[in-house]
Amino acid sequence: MATEAEAKRLLVIDDMVDICTLVASVAERCGFEVKTTVDPTAFRDTYRTFRPHIIILDLAIPDSDGIDLLRFLVDEGCTAKVLIMSGFPAGVQEAAKRLGEVRGLDMADTLPKPLRAAELRAILTRLHGAV
């Protein structure tokens, strides 16, 4: 486990608690300090106080959506690496990724659902050394 000084911060928003739990478990084993939420308002508040290095963002969130949250991140001047996670078709995920890139976000990757722990671990291990 990384020390407090070495820990990279990861923020996850997904409307499914089980997905948040899985991502947190994998990410903590990769050396991340993790915060998760299922609520868009809590995501905004946590983003402002936690200042994550990496964000994993589901595109389908009740009472909001991933595109709205991407706009929020742009407005906040977000410098974190952003991963899109979704059960939507790959083309929709890529379109959201391109939108984030055009708006100046550091869009790192896409994660299709159902989520595979090995794929998530590989991406987070790569990103841990890049932030």
Sine and cosine of phi, psi and omega as CSV:
sin_phi,cos_phi,sin_psi,cos_psi,sin_omega,cos_omega
0.00,0.00,0.64,-0.77,-0.02,-1.00
-0.96,0.28,0.49,-0.87,0.09,-1.00
-0.97,0.24,0.22,-0.98,-0.01,-1.00
-0.81,0.58,-0.66,0.75,-0.03,-1.00
-0.93,0.37,-0.51,0.86,-0.04,-1.00
-1.00,0.02,-0.35,0.94,-0.14,-0.99
-0.88,0.47,0.75,-0.67,0.12,-0.99
-1.00,-0.08,0.62,-0.78,-0.06,-1.00
-1.00,-0.10,0.73,-0.68,0.00,-1.00
-0.81,-0.59,0.75,-0.66,0.03,-1.00
-0.90,-0.44,0.76,-0.65,-0.04,-1.00
-0.85,-0.52,0.73,-0.68,0.20,-0.98
-0.82,-0.58,0.82,-0.57,0.07,-1.00
-0.46,-0.89,0.58,-0.81,-0.03,-1.00
-0.97,0.22,-0.09,1.00,0.01,-1.00
-0.95,-0.32,0.90,-0.44,-0.03,-1.00
-0.85,0.53,-0.61,0.79,-0.01,-1.00
-0.88,0.48,-0.62,0.78,0.04,-1.00
-0.92,0.40,-0.70,0.72,0.03,-1.00
-0.85,0.52,-0.68,0.74,-0.01,-1.00
-0.90,0.43,-0.69,0.72,0.03,-1.00
-0.89,0.46,-0.74,0.67,0.00,-1.00
-0.88,0.48,-0.70,0.72,-0.01,-1.00
-0.88,0.47,-0.68,0.73,-0.01,-1.00
-0.88,0.48,-0.75,0.67,0.01,-1.00
-0.91,0.42,-0.71,0.71,-0.06,-1.00
-0.91,0.41,-0.64,0.77,0.02,-1.00
-0.89,0.45,-0.60,0.80,0.05,-1.00
-0.94,0.35,-0.35,0.94,0.05,-1.00
-1.00,0.00,0.05,1.00,0.07,-1.00
0.99,-0.12,0.23,0.97,-0.01,-1.00
-1.00,-0.05,0.56,-0.83,0.28,-0.96
-1.00,0.03,0.80,-0.60,-0.19,-0.98
-0.85,-0.53,0.66,-0.75,0.19,-0.98
-0.82,-0.57,0.65,-0.76,0.03,-1.00
-0.78,-0.62,0.40,-0.91,0.08,-1.00
-0.42,-0.91,0.41,-0.91,0.10,-0.99
-0.94,-0.34,-0.02,1.00,-0.14,-0.99
-0.91,-0.42,0.80,-0.59,-0.02,-1.00
-0.87,0.49,-0.60,0.80,0.02,-1.00
-0.92,0.39,-0.69,0.73,0.06,-1.00
-0.90,0.44,-0.59,0.81,0.06,-1.00
-0.86,0.52,-0.75,0.66,-0.01,-1.00
-0.87,0.49,-0.74,0.68,-0.01,-1.00
-0.89,0.45,-0.70,0.71,-0.01,-1.00
-0.91,0.41,-0.65,0.76,0.04,-1.00
-0.82,0.57,-0.72,0.69,-0.07,-1.00
-0.92,0.40,-0.55,0.84,-0.04,-1.00
-1.00,-0.08,-0.53,0.85,-0.09,-1.00
-1.00,0.06,-0.50,0.86,0.00,-1.00
0.76,0.66,0.92,0.38,-0.07,-1.00
-0.93,0.36,0.42,-0.91,0.13,-0.99
-1.00,0.09,-0.51,0.86,-0.02,-1.00
-0.69,-0.72,0.62,-0.78,0.04,-1.00
-0.82,-0.58,0.74,-0.68,0.15,-0.99
-0.93,-0.36,0.87,-0.50,-0.21,-0.98
-0.84,-0.54,0.88,-0.47,0.10,-0.99
-0.97,0.23,0.61,-0.79,0.00,-1.00
-0.98,0.18,-0.45,0.90,-0.07,-1.00
-0.95,-0.31,0.99,-0.14,-0.01,-1.00
-0.83,-0.55,0.81,-0.58,0.07,-1.00
-0.85,0.53,0.57,-0.82,0.00,-1.00
0.92,0.38,0.15,0.99,0.02,-1.00
-0.18,-0.98,-0.24,-0.97,0.18,-0.98
-0.34,-0.94,0.21,-0.98,-0.05,-1.00
-0.88,0.48,-0.56,0.83,0.00,-1.00
-0.91,0.41,-0.67,0.74,0.06,-1.00
-0.87,0.49,-0.65,0.76,0.01,-1.00
-0.95,0.32,-0.54,0.84,0.12,-0.99
-0.88,0.47,-0.68,0.73,0.05,-1.00
-0.86,0.51,-0.68,0.73,0.05,-1.00
-0.84,0.54,-0.73,0.68,-0.02,-1.00
-0.89,0.46,-0.63,0.77,0.07,-1.00
-0.87,0.49,-0.75,0.66,-0.02,-1.00
-0.87,0.49,-0.50,0.87,0.00,-1.00
-0.99,0.13,-0.10,0.99,-0.05,-1.00
0.94,0.34,0.58,0.82,-0.06,-1.00
-0.84,0.55,0.74,-0.67,0.09,-1.00
-0.92,-0.38,0.01,1.00,0.02,-1.00
-0.93,0.37,0.42,-0.91,0.16,-0.99
-0.98,0.22,0.71,-0.71,-0.07,-1.00
-0.90,-0.43,0.76,-0.64,0.09,-1.00
-0.93,-0.37,0.75,-0.66,0.09,-1.00
-1.00,0.01,0.78,-0.63,0.05,-1.00
-0.84,-0.54,0.79,-0.61,-0.07,-1.00
-0.27,-0.96,0.40,-0.92,0.16,-0.99
-1.00,-0.04,-0.04,1.00,0.07,-1.00
-0.91,0.42,0.36,-0.93,0.04,-1.00
-0.84,0.54,0.43,-0.90,-0.04,-1.00
-0.80,0.59,-0.61,0.80,0.00,-1.00
-0.88,0.47,-0.61,0.79,0.04,-1.00
-0.93,0.37,-0.67,0.74,0.03,-1.00
-0.88,0.47,-0.69,0.72,0.01,-1.00
-0.91,0.42,-0.61,0.79,0.04,-1.00
-0.89,0.45,-0.67,0.74,0.04,-1.00
-0.91,0.42,-0.64,0.77,0.04,-1.00
-0.88,0.47,-0.71,0.70,0.02,-1.00
-0.89,0.45,-0.65,0.76,0.04,-1.00
-0.85,0.52,-0.72,0.69,0.04,-1.00
-0.87,0.49,-0.68,0.74,0.02,-1.00
-0.88,0.47,-0.71,0.71,0.00,-1.00
-0.88,0.48,-0.57,0.82,0.00,-1.00
-0.99,0.12,-0.01,1.00,0.09,-1.00
0.99,-0.14,0.13,0.99,0.04,-1.00
-0.99,0.14,0.44,-0.90,0.05,-1.00
-1.00,0.01,1.00,0.03,-0.06,-1.00
-1.00,0.09,0.93,-0.38,-0.16,-0.99
-1.00,0.08,-0.66,0.75,-0.14,-0.99
-0.11,-0.99,0.02,-1.00,0.16,-0.99
-0.83,-0.56,0.53,-0.85,0.02,-1.00
-0.82,-0.58,0.94,-0.33,0.01,-1.00
-0.97,0.25,0.53,-0.85,0.15,-0.99
-0.98,-0.19,0.58,-0.81,0.09,1.00
-0.93,0.37,0.63,-0.78,-0.07,-1.00
-0.96,0.28,0.71,-0.71,0.07,-1.00
-0.95,-0.31,0.84,-0.54,-0.08,-1.00
-0.85,0.52,-0.64,0.77,-0.02,-1.00
-0.90,0.43,-0.66,0.75,0.03,-1.00
-0.91,0.40,-0.70,0.72,0.04,-1.00
-0.87,0.50,-0.72,0.70,0.00,-1.00
-0.86,0.51,-0.69,0.72,-0.01,-1.00
-0.88,0.47,-0.70,0.71,0.00,-1.00
-0.91,0.41,-0.72,0.70,-0.03,-1.00
-0.92,0.38,-0.58,0.82,0.06,-1.00
-0.90,0.44,-0.69,0.72,0.04,-1.00
-0.89,0.46,-0.72,0.70,-0.05,-1.00
-0.95,0.32,-0.51,0.86,0.00,-1.00
-0.85,0.53,-0.63,0.78,0.02,-1.00
-0.98,0.19,-0.20,0.98,-0.07,-1.00
-0.99,-0.15,-0.15,0.99,-0.01,-1.00
-0.92,-0.39,0.00,0.00,0.00,0.00
